[in-house]
Amino acid sequence: MPARTLLEVNTRLAGAEVLSRAKKFFADRPSLYSTFIDKEGPGFASFRGQGGEEIVIAVAPSDNGGGTRVTGSSYLFDMQISRFFATLEPAGTP
């Protein structure tokens, strides 16, 4: 079984905003990479995609004193997670 990819980014956005954006972003992908929400809670959202592939996005207060730490995990969709992270405003931006 391949190793799960774990990606992380810090953003100035609130966790709830990140999760809201993730739900829209992953639902709007072209059909090969589209997903649907599987489970969600105050600090995470998990999605299912092609062949049952899972994507998990989690949020928590950043350890460096401001913003939100966002992690994403998947076996196959690491490129899509990276593309989502690129849409988030980095921590420390005005």
N, C-alpha and C positions, 0 to 999 in steps of 0.2 A: 504494500500500500504506500503511495507517495506521501512524503511529509507535508503536513498542512502548512500553508504559508501564513505568516502573521505579519501584518503591516501596521505601522503606527504613524500618526501625525498629530500635531498640536494646532488647535484653531482658536480664534477669539470668539467663535460662535458658541452659544449655549448648547448643551447636550440635546435638549428637546428639538432645537432647530436643526441640528445635524441629523437626528433620526428622521425628522420630517423630510428633509432633503434627500436622505438615502432612500426612503420609500418611493419618492417620485422618480429619482434617478434610475434605480434598478428596474422599476416597472416600465419605464420609457425606452429601454434598450431595444435594439433590433431583435427580432424573434429568436435568433440563435442564443442571445445572451440575456433575454428578458427573464425576470423572476417574479414570484409573487410572495407576499408576506406570509410567513409560516407561523412565527411566534414573535411576541414583543412584550417589553416591559419598560419600566422607567429608564433603564440604562442600557437597553439593547434592542436590536431588531434582527431576526433571522429570516432569511429568504430561501426559497427553493427555486431552482432553475432546471435547465436541461438535464434529463436523466436523474432528477432528484438531487442534483448538486446543491450544497448548502453554502450560503454566504452569511457570516455573522458580523454585524457592526455593533460595537459597544462604545459607550461614552463614560467618562469619569472626569472629575475635576483634575486639572493638570497638576503634576507634582512640583512644577516650577513657579507656583504662586499666581497663576492667572490663566484664564481660558479653559479649554476642554481638551483632554487627551482622547483621541479617537483611535480605536484599533479595529482592524478588519481581518477576517480569517476565511480561508477557502482552500479547497484542493485545486480547483481548476480556474477560478475566476479572479486570480490575483491582478491581472491586467485591468479588469473592470473596477476593482477596488482602487487601484492606483489612479485611474481616471476620475473616480468619484472624489478621492482625496484632493486631486488637483483643482476641484471646483470650490474647495473650502478656503476661506481667508485664513492665512497663517496667523498664529498667535503673535502678538507684538505689532500688528499693523494698525494704523490709525482708523 
